[in-house]
Amino acid sequence: MPDNNPEENILDFASVQAIITTESVQVHAAELHGVLTGLVCAGFPFESPDYLAMITDLFNDGENLPVKVKAIVKLIFSDIWKNILDDSYGFQLMLPDDDDSIVERGHALSVWVQGFNLGFGLHQKDKAIVSNDVKEVLSDFAEIANLSDEMEEDENNEQAYFEIAEYVRISSLLCFTELGVPPETKPIKDKLH
């Protein structure tokens, strides 16, 4: 059965990267997703639109983002929140498809964790206290970011890539569990007439 949700169809790595590239914004789709995820996992509030200014400053030299890129950033931000709050752990990293080369996927994973650490640091810069588990995650992500792009297409590298990507995904959820701030739910007021 085909996926009829147009938002989900444009939120895959290739579609997001195509929009970014077409609009001449110099950012990797995985890095953008990583930065936004890092912000969310560090406790950035859902209700604040300030993430758009941060993304604009980081990736477009403070110039307004093109309309299509701004729209995709908003969709990604909402999608991250939807999936990170999903009780069935539906959150996924925005990475190239499995049929892309291991070099491309490895590079994307590397820039995703760089982005995560950047986004996390942007929000946590004034909050020095994090648990040892979160410190270890950030340290591990820094090491993953420095992995070599020179990988051969073989079963061992494929297995290592999948294990590292899953570790990154689960570790991101751990950071959110510890520091994330779920959106406020406003009580529905009973109307008495």
N, C-alpha and C positions, 0 to 999 in steps of 0.2 A: 504494500500500500504506500503510495507516495506521500512525502511530507508536504502538507499543504500550508504550513506556517511560513510565510515569507521571511519573517524575522530570523528564524532558525536557518533558513537557506542562505542568508547573507552573512551569518555569523560564523562561517567556517574560515579557516586560515586563508585559503586561496582567495575567497571572495573579499575578505577584509583587506588583504595585501593588495589586491587589484584596485580597490577603491583608493587606498592610500597612495599607491604608485601613480594612478591616473591623475590624482589631485596634486601631485608633486610635493607631498609632505614626506620628509626624510625620517621615517621610522619603520621599523620592522613590526609586523602585526603581532608577533609573539612578544616583543618587548613592550608594546602598548598594552597588551592584555596582562603582562606581568606587572607593569607599573600600577595599573588599576586594581589588580588583585592584591598587590602589596599594600596599597592604601586601605582597601577594605579590611584586610586581615590585621592591619595595625590599629584598627578602631576608627577609621574615617567614617563619619556619620552618613547614612543613606540620604538624609534630608538635605545635606549641603551640596550646592552646585559648584563649590569651589574647585572640584577636581578638574573642571573644564579649563579654568585659568592655569592650573598646574600643567596640564597636558599641553596647552598652548605655549606656555613658557618653555617647557622642556623640548618640544619637538617642532615648534614653528616660530622660534625666536620672538615670542610675544605677539606675533602677528595673528590676526583672527584666523581661525581654522576655516578651510573651505566648508561650505554648507554640508556637503556629503560626508566629509570626515567628521565634522562635529556631530552629525546625526549618528554615524556609526560608533563614535566614542560613547554617546549616550546609550545606545543599544547594548554595547558591550558592558558598560557599567551596570545597567539594569539586569542583564543576563548573568553577570557574575553574582550579583546579590540573589537573584532567583535560585541559582544553582548551588550557591554556598549555603543557603538556608534550607535546602532540600534534605529531608531526613533520610533519603536513600542515597546520599553522597553522590549526586549527579554532577557535581562540579568537575569540569575537565579543563586541562590546559589548552590554549589555542596554539596548536602545532600543526605542521604539514601532515598530510595523509601518509599512511603507512606505505603507500606505493612510491612516495618520493624517496630520494637517495638517503642513505644513512648520514651522509655528510650534511645534507640540507636539514634533516631532522635534528641531528646533533647540534648544529649551529643554532637552530631555532630554540632548542631547549636551553642552550647556553645564554642566549639573549633574553629568554623568558625569565630565568633566575636573576640575571642582572637587573632586569626591569623590576622584578619583585622586590629585590633588596633596595633599589632606588625608591620605589613607591613606599615601601615600609619605612625607610629612613626619613622620607619627607614628612610623614605623619608622626613618627616616633622620635624625631630629633630632640624634642624637649623633654622626653620621658625616658630617663636612663634605666628605669627598673623594668626588666623583663626576666622571665624565668630562665633557668639554665637550659631547659628544653628549647625555648625559642632562640636563645643565643646559639645553641648547637645547630639549629636549623639554618640560621643566617650564615653561620660559618660554613656549613656544608654547601649552602647555595653559592657562596663565594668560590668554593673549590670547584663546584660543578660549572660555574661560569668560565673557569679557566681550562676546562677540558679541551683537548686538541681537536681541531676541525679535521685532522687527517685520520680518517677512519676508513677501513676497508669494508666492503659489503660482504659480511660473513655472519654466520649464525651466532657466534659469540658476541659480536658487537650489537647485533639486533637484540639479543637477550639482555645485554647490559643496558642498552638504551631504554627498553621497556621497563626494566627494574628501576632505573634512575628516574624516569618520568613518573612512575607510580609513587616513588618515594617523595618526589617534589609535590605531587598532587596531594598526598595524604599529609605531608608536612605543612602545606599551605592551610589545610583544614584545621590542623592542630593550632597554628598561629591564630586563626580566626576564632577558634573555640576559646582560646585564652584571652585574646585582646579585642576581638570584634565586638561591635555594638549593634545588635539587631535593630531594625527600624522600630521607631516608636509605634505602638498600636494605641490609637485613641479610642477610648470607650465611646460606645454609641449612647448618646443621651436619649433617654426616654422623653418623648414629647407629650406633655400633658396639656390638654386644652380644656 
